[in-house]
Amino acid sequence: MRKLVNLLKEEHRRLLALVDPLEAVLSPTSGHPFDPTKFRQVLEQVIELMATHSETERVKLLPALQRCLPEVDYWQIKMLEIQDEAIYNGALHLHEWLMEHPSPTSLGRLQKDGARLSRWTREHIEFEEARLFPRLF
């Protein structure tokens, strides 16, 4: 079990390492003009990592949690599934929008949606590491 948790934590660190540049690219105080190519590339990395991460959780983590959580706490498993899906679909949505609007005249929508994606990712990681992983041991 420890090997699985370590793998998921490593994926979390990689996700956070991608979220930081997303936030920096969208920050109005960065002092740099918006670079849609860089933003798209980072989004593609988030999408790829979330696909792998979600699959690992679905196949390995969720069954382990079902074995150790009391049935009354199964809502936490459902919450985990919803979070994974929201992050993945949020990144896909942002990527698709950016492909349709390669030179957005207003960054408002990207900043709003990017901030939401960042928040969801951080909340997902915090939820897993603080509330679920400890229950596996």
C-alpha positions in Angstrom: 0.0 0.0 0.0 2.8 2.4 0.8 4.2 2.0 -2.7 0.8 3.0 -4.2 0.5 6.0 -1.9 4.1 7.1 -2.7 3.3 6.8 -6.5 0.2 9.0 -6.0 2.0 11.5 -3.9 4.7 11.8 -6.7 2.0 12.4 -9.2 0.5 15.0 -6.9 3.9 16.8 -6.8 4.1 16.7 -10.6 0.5 18.1 -10.8 1.4 21.0 -8.5 4.6 21.6 -10.5 2.3 22.1 -13.5 -0.3 24.2 -11.7 2.3 26.8 -10.6 3.2 27.7 -14.2 -0.5 27.8 -15.2 -1.1 30.3 -12.5 2.0 32.3 -13.4 1.0 32.5 -17.1 -2.5 33.8 -16.2 -1.4 36.2 -13.5 -2.1 39.8 -14.4 0.8 40.8 -12.2 3.4 38.5 -13.9 4.8 41.3 -16.0 4.8 39.1 -19.1 2.4 39.0 -21.9 0.1 36.0 -22.1 1.7 33.2 -24.0 -1.1 30.9 -25.4 1.4 28.3 -26.7 3.0 27.9 -23.3 -0.4 27.8 -21.6 -1.6 25.1 -24.1 1.5 23.0 -23.6 1.2 23.0 -19.8 -2.5 22.2 -20.1 -1.6 19.2 -22.3 0.7 18.0 -19.6 -2.0 18.3 -17.0 -4.4 16.4 -19.2 -1.9 13.6 -19.8 -1.0 13.3 -16.1 -4.6 13.5 -14.9 -5.6 10.7 -17.3 -2.9 8.4 -15.8 -3.5 9.6 -12.3 -7.3 9.0 -12.5 -6.7 5.5 -13.9 -4.3 4.6 -11.1 -6.8 5.8 -8.6 -9.8 4.0 -10.2 -8.0 0.7 -10.5 -5.8 0.7 -7.4 -6.7 3.3 -4.8 -10.5 3.1 -4.9 -10.7 -0.6 -4.3 -8.2 -0.2 -1.4 -10.3 2.5 0.1 -13.4 0.4 -0.2 -11.7 -2.4 1.8 -10.6 -0.1 4.6 -13.3 2.5 4.9 -16.5 1.8 6.7 -19.5 1.8 4.3 -20.8 5.0 5.9 -17.7 6.8 4.5 -18.0 5.6 0.9 -19.1 9.2 0.0 -15.4 10.1 0.2 -14.7 7.6 -2.6 -17.4 9.2 -4.7 -16.1 12.7 -4.0 -12.6 11.5 -5.1 -14.1 10.3 -8.4 -15.9 13.5 -9.0 -12.8 15.6 -8.3 -10.7 13.6 -10.7 -13.3 14.0 -13.4 -13.8 17.7 -12.7 -10.0 18.4 -13.0 -9.6 16.3 -16.1 -12.6 17.8 -17.8 -11.8 21.3 -16.7 -8.3 21.0 -18.3 -9.8 19.6 -21.5 -12.4 22.4 -21.6 -9.7 25.0 -21.2 -7.6 23.4 -23.9 -10.5 23.2 -26.4 -11.4 26.8 -25.7 -7.8 27.9 -26.3 -7.6 26.0 -29.5 -10.8 27.8 -30.7 -9.5 31.2 -29.5 -5.7 31.0 -30.1 -5.3 34.8 -29.5 -7.9 35.6 -27.0 -8.6 39.4 -26.8 -9.6 39.0 -23.2 -8.0 36.8 -20.6 -10.9 37.1 -18.2 -12.4 33.7 -19.0 -9.0 31.9 -19.1 -8.0 33.5 -15.8 -11.3 32.5 -14.2 -11.3 28.9 -15.5 -7.6 28.5 -14.9 -8.0 29.7 -11.3 -10.8 27.2 -10.8 -8.7 24.4 -12.2 -5.8 25.3 -10.0 -8.1 25.4 -6.9 -9.7 22.1 -7.7 -6.3 20.5 -8.2 -5.0 21.8 -4.9 -8.2 20.8 -3.0 -8.1 17.3 -4.5 -4.5 16.7 -3.4 -5.2 18.1 0.0 -8.3 15.9 0.4 -6.4 12.7 -0.6 -3.3 13.3 1.3 -4.8 14.6 4.5 -8.1 12.6 4.7 -7.7 9.4 2.7 -4.1 8.2 2.5 -3.7 8.0 6.3 -6.7 5.7 6.5 -4.9 3.1 4.3 -2.4 2.4 7.1 
